[in-house]
Amino acid sequence: MVSVPADRITLSADFVVPESARATVLFAHGVHTSRHSPRMRSVAAELHKAGFGTLSLDLLSEMEGRRAEVTEELRVDMDMLGRRVVAAVDWLKIQPDTRALPVIIFAAGAEAAAALLAAAELPDRVLTVVSWAGQPDLAGDALERVRVPVLFVAGSQDPRALSSTQEAAQRLAAPHAVREVAGASHRFEEPGALDQVVDMAKEWFEDRLRST
C-alpha cells in the first residue's frame, strides 16, 4: 500500500508496476467501487499481465467513505473528487517507475465524472479515460474542455448509465466511443460481463498507445 497526498489529506492506494510497463492505469475508486473488491483486484491483475501498471486509489478517506454511505454530500462533490484525481496523476508523474509512462484513468459511477474533470485539466498528462457503468454527465461543462479520447462502457440493462453516457458523449468534442455489454446490468455481475469490459478497455488502451 502507498499513500498519495491529495486535497490536504492522504489517500490510500495499491501501486503495482510490472517490468516493462507501457502505461499506468489509475483506478479512481469511491463509493461505487473499492480497491479491496476481489473483482477489481482481478481486473488489475489482468492489466498487469497485459503490461500495464496500476494505481488503485480510494478517492475518499476511511472516515469520508463512512459518511458517504449515509449522505450524498461527498459522493457528488465533483470539484473535490476531480482535484484528488489530478493529485493522483501528479503523484504518478513524480514516481521513478511511472513518471515517463502515459496515464490512463479508469473509473465508474460519479468517479468517472471526476476522471473527466481531471482529464480536462491535464490534457498533456492523461492519455485516455475509460468510464464504465459511469455517471459522466456529472462532469458538466468540463466535458466540452476534454481533449483526450474517452471510452464509455455501459451494460445494456443499465438505463441510468446508458442515459448518462449518451448525454456526456453528445457534449464531448474529443474522440470517443460508446460500447454496450449485451445483457449486463449496472455492476456487470453477469457471467463474463466484467471480462468484456476489461477486453474492451485493453483494446482501447492499445489503440491509444499506437496513436501516440
Backbone bond lengths (Angstrom), bond angles and torsions (degrees), N, CA, C in turn:
res aa  C-N    CA-C-N  psi(-1)  N-CA   C-N-CA  omega(-1)  CA-C   N-CA-C  phi
1 M - - - 1.458 - - 1.519 110.04 -
2 V 1.334 116.41 144.56 1.456 121.67 175.78 1.526 108.51 -124.65
3 S 1.318 115.51 165.13 1.463 121.78 177.50 1.522 108.71 -115.60
4 V 1.314 116.05 132.14 1.460 121.70 -177.82 1.526 108.58 -116.98
5 P 1.336 118.66 116.26 1.461 120.28 178.31 1.522 110.53 -71.27
6 A 1.317 115.74 131.75 1.462 119.71 -177.98 1.519 109.75 -160.00
7 D 1.320 115.54 128.65 1.466 119.55 170.48 1.530 111.89 56.66
8 R 1.333 116.04 40.10 1.475 124.29 176.03 1.527 113.91 70.12
9 I 1.325 116.81 13.78 1.461 120.10 172.54 1.530 108.08 -133.43
10 T 1.310 116.42 178.81 1.459 121.21 176.71 1.522 108.90 -116.83
11 L 1.323 115.57 128.12 1.462 121.29 -178.09 1.524 110.29 -104.84
12 S 1.321 116.21 145.22 1.463 121.68 -179.20 1.525 110.48 -90.34
13 A 1.336 114.84 144.33 1.461 119.30 -178.54 1.521 110.49 -153.83
14 D 1.324 115.72 157.40 1.463 122.96 169.99 1.525 107.22 -105.50
15 F 1.326 116.47 131.82 1.465 121.97 -171.60 1.520 109.18 -128.92
16 V 1.325 116.17 117.00 1.467 121.43 -179.62 1.526 108.52 -133.90
17 V 1.323 115.94 127.61 1.464 120.74 177.94 1.530 108.86 -128.69
18 P 1.328 117.68 104.14 1.464 119.73 178.71 1.529 111.05 -66.33
19 E 1.322 115.29 160.48 1.461 119.20 173.70 1.520 109.33 -60.36
20 S 1.318 115.57 141.75 1.471 121.53 177.77 1.528 112.61 62.04
21 A 1.341 117.26 29.62 1.468 120.17 175.86 1.526 109.69 -61.67
22 R 1.330 115.51 141.80 1.466 120.64 -177.52 1.519 113.17 -101.43
23 A 1.311 117.12 -16.37 1.466 122.68 179.35 1.519 107.34 -165.16
24 T 1.321 115.83 164.89 1.462 121.43 176.49 1.518 109.13 -115.50
25 V 1.316 116.07 129.34 1.464 121.34 177.42 1.522 108.43 -99.08
26 L 1.315 116.02 119.84 1.462 122.61 176.85 1.524 108.41 -93.26
27 F 1.330 116.28 111.12 1.463 121.63 173.75 1.529 107.53 -86.80
28 A 1.325 116.57 114.61 1.461 120.96 -179.98 1.529 108.37 -96.02
29 H 1.334 116.04 102.68 1.464 121.55 -176.58 1.524 110.87 -99.93
30 G 1.324 115.28 145.41 1.454 120.79 175.95 1.511 109.36 -141.49
31 V 1.319 116.38 -126.30 1.460 120.63 178.53 1.530 110.55 -78.86
32 H 1.327 116.74 -29.88 1.461 120.57 -171.49 1.521 113.62 -81.76
33 T 1.311 117.90 -26.85 1.464 121.46 177.60 1.522 108.29 -137.13
34 S 1.327 115.80 163.63 1.465 120.33 -178.23 1.516 110.09 -137.26
35 R 1.316 116.22 141.11 1.468 119.35 176.92 1.525 110.91 -69.64
36 H 1.331 117.52 -16.60 1.464 121.32 178.65 1.529 112.72 -85.84
37 S 1.317 117.22 -9.76 1.462 121.10 -177.59 1.529 110.66 -64.96
38 P 1.340 117.29 130.30 1.474 119.35 176.28 1.522 112.61 -56.53
39 R 1.326 116.56 -35.08 1.464 119.32 179.67 1.523 111.21 -66.10
40 M 1.324 117.31 -42.42 1.458 119.55 -179.85 1.525 111.25 -72.00
41 R 1.320 116.70 -32.94 1.471 119.13 174.75 1.530 110.33 -64.29
42 S 1.321 115.88 -36.12 1.458 120.34 177.63 1.527 111.07 -65.91
43 V 1.331 116.48 -40.63 1.466 120.46 176.86 1.525 110.19 -61.21
44 A 1.334 116.21 -45.88 1.465 119.95 179.16 1.526 110.84 -60.19
45 A 1.330 116.80 -42.07 1.464 120.48 -179.59 1.529 111.37 -62.78
46 E 1.328 116.77 -38.59 1.464 119.90 177.77 1.523 110.92 -63.82
47 L 1.324 116.27 -38.09 1.463 119.58 179.33 1.526 111.07 -69.94
48 H 1.333 116.92 -35.47 1.468 119.38 176.22 1.527 110.03 -59.66
49 K 1.333 116.20 -43.82 1.470 120.27 179.73 1.526 111.49 -62.34
50 A 1.326 116.02 -29.77 1.464 120.83 -178.45 1.525 112.44 -86.97
51 G 1.342 117.19 1.58 1.457 119.99 176.21 1.513 115.25 92.76
52 F 1.332 116.45 28.65 1.460 120.61 178.59 1.525 110.10 -118.66
53 G 1.324 116.16 136.13 1.452 120.16 169.38 1.513 109.28 -78.60
54 T 1.330 116.73 161.95 1.464 120.11 178.16 1.523 111.16 -138.23
55 L 1.317 114.96 141.53 1.460 122.69 167.64 1.520 105.99 -121.24
56 S 1.329 116.40 106.30 1.470 121.59 -179.55 1.517 107.78 -95.65
57 L 1.317 116.10 104.35 1.464 122.58 -167.21 1.518 112.56 -112.64
58 D 1.329 116.43 131.50 1.466 121.66 169.45 1.525 108.15 -82.70
59 L 1.324 117.57 116.84 1.461 120.44 179.93 1.522 112.56 -75.36
60 L 1.330 116.84 -14.11 1.459 121.62 177.47 1.517 109.16 -116.61
61 S 1.323 115.90 144.43 1.458 119.68 172.72 1.525 108.82 -69.41
62 E 1.314 116.72 169.48 1.469 119.94 -179.51 1.523 110.89 -59.30
63 M 1.325 117.16 -42.47 1.467 120.61 179.83 1.530 110.53 -66.79
64 E 1.335 116.41 -42.69 1.461 119.89 178.79 1.525 110.72 -63.76
65 G 1.331 116.62 -37.42 1.454 120.32 178.62 1.515 112.18 -60.70
66 R 1.334 115.92 -40.79 1.471 119.39 178.23 1.521 110.53 -65.44
67 R 1.331 116.45 -40.89 1.469 119.80 178.19 1.523 110.94 -64.33
68 A 1.326 116.17 -40.33 1.459 120.53 -176.50 1.522 112.40 -66.61
69 E 1.330 116.88 -22.25 1.460 119.94 178.86 1.526 112.00 -70.32
70 V 1.329 116.46 -21.21 1.466 119.42 -177.08 1.528 112.92 -115.58
71 T 1.332 117.71 -7.65 1.460 120.29 179.05 1.514 109.34 -143.88
72 E 1.327 116.57 149.13 1.462 120.33 -179.97 1.521 111.95 -84.70
73 E 1.323 117.99 -4.05 1.467 121.58 -173.50 1.527 112.27 -51.14
74 L 1.331 117.35 -52.03 1.459 120.55 -177.56 1.519 111.83 -80.12
75 R 1.321 116.09 -31.02 1.462 119.78 -176.88 1.520 111.85 -62.26
76 V 1.322 116.58 -31.66 1.461 119.84 -174.86 1.522 112.61 -114.69
77 D 1.329 117.62 15.78 1.465 120.79 173.58 1.524 107.10 -79.96
78 M 1.328 115.25 80.43 1.452 120.00 -171.00 1.521 112.39 -65.87
79 D 1.321 117.32 -36.26 1.465 119.16 178.96 1.524 110.60 -60.72
80 M 1.337 116.46 -44.45 1.461 120.48 179.39 1.525 110.96 -63.57
81 L 1.325 116.67 -47.79 1.463 119.82 -179.03 1.526 110.92 -62.88
82 G 1.322 116.25 -39.97 1.460 119.93 178.40 1.517 112.19 -63.26
83 R 1.329 116.87 -42.27 1.476 120.26 177.85 1.521 110.86 -60.07
84 R 1.311 116.28 -37.46 1.465 119.76 -177.34 1.524 111.48 -72.26
85 V 1.309 116.94 -34.29 1.463 118.69 174.67 1.530 109.74 -66.79
86 V 1.323 116.98 -42.00 1.469 120.80 176.10 1.524 110.34 -57.54
87 A 1.330 116.68 -44.93 1.466 120.84 -179.98 1.523 111.15 -61.51
88 A 1.328 116.71 -37.44 1.467 120.15 179.50 1.527 111.21 -67.84
89 V 1.327 116.72 -40.37 1.469 119.95 176.35 1.524 109.79 -62.72
90 D 1.331 116.45 -44.31 1.466 120.37 177.47 1.527 110.84 -58.96
91 W 1.328 116.75 -40.37 1.470 121.28 179.96 1.524 110.34 -63.00
92 L 1.326 116.66 -43.79 1.466 120.21 179.08 1.522 111.44 -60.87
93 K 1.327 116.18 -32.95 1.456 120.25 -176.11 1.528 113.21 -78.26
94 I 1.335 117.46 -3.56 1.466 118.98 175.07 1.526 111.98 -115.65
95 Q 1.325 117.09 2.61 1.461 119.78 177.17 1.530 109.52 -85.68
96 P 1.320 117.68 134.42 1.472 120.25 -177.10 1.528 114.00 -54.05
97 D 1.334 117.12 -37.70 1.468 120.12 -175.82 1.523 114.20 -79.64
98 T 1.336 117.10 -15.67 1.470 118.62 -173.40 1.525 114.40 -128.67
99 R 1.325 118.13 -5.33 1.467 118.52 -173.21 1.529 113.00 -62.34
100 A 1.339 117.14 -26.31 1.462 119.78 -179.90 1.524 112.98 -94.92
101 L 1.327 117.08 -0.30 1.467 120.46 -175.21 1.525 111.82 -95.68
102 P 1.334 117.27 143.78 1.466 119.91 172.04 1.531 110.24 -62.01
103 V 1.326 115.85 150.65 1.467 121.58 179.29 1.526 109.53 -110.17
104 I 1.317 114.80 130.76 1.462 123.34 175.79 1.523 107.11 -115.56
105 I 1.335 117.75 135.56 1.468 120.27 178.88 1.527 108.92 -109.65
106 F 1.329 115.31 131.90 1.463 123.31 -174.78 1.522 106.85 -127.48
107 A 1.331 117.71 117.16 1.463 118.66 -172.76 1.519 111.80 -152.92
108 A 1.337 114.91 154.43 1.462 122.55 178.50 1.527 109.16 -119.94
109 G 1.334 115.82 172.43 1.459 120.76 174.37 1.519 113.02 56.19
110 A 1.337 115.53 -146.74 1.461 120.84 178.27 1.518 111.41 -64.73
111 E 1.329 116.71 -24.73 1.458 120.34 179.74 1.529 111.44 -65.32
112 A 1.327 117.66 -24.37 1.463 120.32 174.64 1.525 110.38 -64.56
113 A 1.321 116.55 -38.04 1.464 119.95 176.15 1.521 110.53 -66.67
114 A 1.333 116.75 -39.57 1.466 120.22 176.87 1.523 110.65 -61.38
115 A 1.328 116.62 -38.58 1.464 120.83 177.38 1.523 110.82 -61.30
116 L 1.316 116.80 -40.18 1.459 120.74 179.67 1.522 111.45 -70.63
117 L 1.328 117.41 -35.65 1.464 120.28 174.22 1.522 110.17 -59.79
118 A 1.332 116.03 -44.46 1.463 120.26 179.59 1.525 110.81 -65.01
119 A 1.320 116.73 -42.22 1.462 120.20 179.67 1.524 111.43 -61.85
120 A 1.335 116.52 -35.98 1.463 119.91 177.85 1.523 111.31 -64.96
121 E 1.338 116.18 -32.48 1.466 120.89 -179.58 1.522 112.34 -82.97
122 L 1.330 117.39 -24.86 1.472 121.03 -170.97 1.529 111.83 -127.63
123 P 1.321 118.46 57.81 1.471 119.35 -176.36 1.522 113.78 -62.92
124 D 1.332 117.20 -23.97 1.465 120.33 -179.35 1.524 112.82 -90.50
125 R 1.331 117.30 -7.18 1.461 120.64 -176.95 1.522 113.57 -112.94
126 V 1.313 116.79 -16.60 1.470 121.13 -179.12 1.526 108.52 -110.41
127 L 1.326 116.21 126.36 1.466 120.50 -179.72 1.520 111.35 -77.76
128 T 1.335 116.39 -45.27 1.455 121.04 -177.24 1.525 109.32 -165.14
129 V 1.326 115.84 164.94 1.464 122.93 177.92 1.523 108.44 -126.04
130 V 1.333 115.76 138.83 1.465 120.98 171.02 1.527 108.06 -117.39
131 S 1.316 115.90 119.72 1.468 123.10 176.05 1.516 107.40 -105.06
132 W 1.340 116.54 117.98 1.471 119.00 178.90 1.530 108.29 -124.41
133 A 1.321 115.76 133.64 1.470 120.47 -175.69 1.520 109.74 48.99
134 G 1.324 115.54 39.73 1.459 119.95 -170.57 1.517 114.82 -97.60
135 Q 1.327 113.00 174.15 1.461 122.53 170.87 1.528 107.70 -120.61
136 P 1.326 117.39 60.73 1.465 120.22 -173.18 1.512 114.48 -65.44
137 D 1.336 117.39 -20.90 1.461 119.03 179.37 1.519 111.97 -63.58
138 L 1.348 117.76 -19.35 1.466 120.55 178.65 1.526 112.17 -66.01
139 A 1.327 117.74 -12.02 1.468 120.55 176.57 1.524 111.56 -71.82
140 G 1.316 117.72 -14.69 1.460 121.58 173.62 1.520 114.01 59.40
141 D 1.338 115.67 -136.41 1.462 121.08 -175.52 1.523 113.08 -64.17
142 A 1.328 116.99 -20.18 1.469 119.70 179.14 1.526 111.53 -62.21
143 L 1.322 117.52 -23.85 1.464 120.44 179.17 1.524 111.31 -56.22
144 E 1.323 116.20 -35.43 1.460 119.93 -177.61 1.522 112.23 -74.02
145 R 1.341 117.05 -12.33 1.467 120.78 178.69 1.528 112.43 -99.56
146 V 1.312 117.17 -6.59 1.467 120.02 179.73 1.528 109.02 -69.27
147 R 1.331 115.77 130.97 1.468 120.83 -179.20 1.528 112.54 -118.02
148 V 1.326 117.35 -6.08 1.465 119.79 -178.77 1.529 109.23 -94.35
149 P 1.325 117.69 153.73 1.468 120.43 179.42 1.533 111.66 -63.98
150 V 1.321 115.12 146.18 1.470 121.23 -177.11 1.529 109.37 -131.68
151 L 1.328 115.21 133.36 1.466 121.20 171.46 1.518 108.65 -109.11
152 F 1.328 116.13 125.81 1.458 122.07 175.02 1.526 108.43 -105.87
153 V 1.331 116.57 130.50 1.461 120.96 176.24 1.527 108.45 -127.43
154 A 1.318 116.66 129.44 1.467 121.16 178.36 1.519 109.05 -141.31
155 G 1.321 115.80 152.29 1.452 120.79 175.17 1.517 110.43 -76.69
156 S 1.317 116.58 144.02 1.464 119.67 -178.61 1.523 112.08 -66.10
157 Q 1.353 116.74 -19.26 1.463 121.21 179.05 1.525 111.98 -102.42
158 D 1.331 116.31 24.41 1.469 121.65 -179.50 1.527 108.51 -122.23
159 P 1.342 117.56 79.43 1.465 120.18 -173.65 1.522 113.85 -60.38
160 R 1.334 116.85 -33.79 1.464 118.92 -179.19 1.528 110.78 -64.90
161 A 1.334 116.96 -48.24 1.464 120.00 -179.99 1.524 111.05 -66.22
162 L 1.324 117.16 -37.68 1.460 120.04 178.67 1.520 110.98 -62.60
163 S 1.332 116.73 -44.35 1.456 120.80 179.77 1.527 111.06 -64.51
164 S 1.334 116.33 -45.64 1.463 120.96 179.43 1.524 110.89 -61.64
165 T 1.323 115.69 -42.20 1.464 121.02 -179.67 1.521 111.35 -64.27
166 Q 1.320 116.49 -45.28 1.462 120.08 -179.21 1.524 111.13 -63.64
167 E 1.330 116.47 -40.04 1.464 119.78 178.81 1.525 110.67 -64.51
168 A 1.335 116.41 -44.01 1.463 120.08 179.80 1.524 111.08 -65.46
169 A 1.320 116.87 -43.46 1.465 120.60 -177.80 1.524 111.56 -61.26
170 Q 1.317 116.77 -35.51 1.460 120.48 -179.80 1.523 112.12 -66.21
171 R 1.331 117.02 -24.69 1.468 120.47 -177.77 1.525 112.69 -93.04
172 L 1.313 116.90 -10.34 1.461 120.30 -176.11 1.523 111.35 -81.43
173 A 1.334 115.35 131.30 1.459 120.27 170.27 1.521 110.20 -91.10
174 A 1.321 116.35 -20.41 1.465 121.84 -178.04 1.526 110.96 -71.54
175 P 1.338 117.47 157.63 1.470 120.14 174.10 1.526 110.06 -58.39
176 H 1.309 116.51 138.10 1.460 119.01 -179.05 1.527 110.27 -157.22
177 A 1.316 114.62 163.53 1.460 121.23 176.52 1.516 108.34 -142.51
178 V 1.314 115.69 148.21 1.466 122.26 177.89 1.528 107.80 -118.33
179 R 1.322 115.79 125.27 1.461 120.84 179.92 1.530 109.38 -123.14
180 E 1.328 115.93 140.38 1.460 121.68 175.19 1.524 109.52 -112.20
181 V 1.313 115.72 140.28 1.459 120.97 172.93 1.526 106.65 -99.75
182 A 1.306 116.01 111.44 1.466 121.20 -174.17 1.522 111.38 -60.38
183 G 1.339 115.11 130.61 1.458 121.35 176.03 1.509 115.28 79.05
184 A 1.331 117.80 -0.34 1.468 120.44 -176.20 1.524 111.19 -88.83
185 S 1.329 115.63 141.21 1.458 121.98 175.89 1.527 109.21 -94.78
186 H 1.325 115.74 -167.79 1.463 120.20 -170.30 1.518 113.37 -59.29
187 R 1.309 118.41 -42.16 1.466 121.02 -174.40 1.534 113.49 -95.35
188 F 1.309 116.95 5.26 1.470 120.91 179.18 1.530 111.31 53.04
189 E 1.338 115.67 43.04 1.465 119.89 -177.57 1.526 112.65 -87.34
190 E 1.314 117.56 -7.63 1.456 120.68 178.37 1.535 109.78 -66.85
191 P 1.335 117.46 149.57 1.470 120.15 -178.98 1.532 112.19 -54.11
192 G 1.319 115.82 125.07 1.460 121.13 176.88 1.512 115.54 81.94
193 A 1.338 118.43 -7.66 1.468 120.19 -174.93 1.526 111.74 -67.09
194 L 1.330 116.59 -47.72 1.461 118.84 -179.39 1.531 110.77 -66.56
195 D 1.323 116.93 -32.84 1.468 120.22 176.08 1.526 110.78 -60.26
196 Q 1.322 116.17 -36.98 1.467 119.44 178.11 1.521 111.05 -66.41
197 V 1.332 116.68 -38.75 1.466 120.19 176.85 1.526 109.88 -60.06
198 V 1.327 115.97 -46.20 1.466 120.61 -178.92 1.522 110.50 -62.83
199 D 1.323 117.56 -42.85 1.465 120.59 179.59 1.528 111.10 -63.29
200 M 1.332 116.30 -42.33 1.463 119.86 177.63 1.526 110.76 -62.40
201 A 1.328 115.56 -42.95 1.463 120.19 -179.20 1.520 111.00 -64.02
202 K 1.329 117.40 -45.64 1.467 120.39 -179.47 1.527 111.34 -61.27
203 E 1.316 116.19 -42.99 1.467 119.64 178.30 1.529 110.63 -61.58
204 W 1.324 115.83 -41.42 1.468 121.13 178.52 1.530 110.44 -64.21
205 F 1.325 116.55 -45.18 1.468 120.27 178.30 1.528 110.53 -57.35
206 E 1.330 116.01 -46.93 1.468 120.15 -177.73 1.528 110.68 -61.42
207 D 1.316 116.45 -42.36 1.470 120.03 178.81 1.523 111.06 -62.19
208 R 1.324 116.76 -41.53 1.465 119.95 -179.38 1.531 110.94 -67.92
209 L 1.317 116.78 -39.29 1.468 119.88 179.20 1.525 110.93 -65.74
210 R 1.312 116.90 -37.43 1.471 119.64 178.05 1.520 111.35 -67.39
211 S 1.330 116.65 -25.65 1.468 120.78 -177.14 1.521 113.13 -82.56
212 T 1.353 116.86 -13.05 1.470 119.42 -176.65 1.520 111.45 -83.92
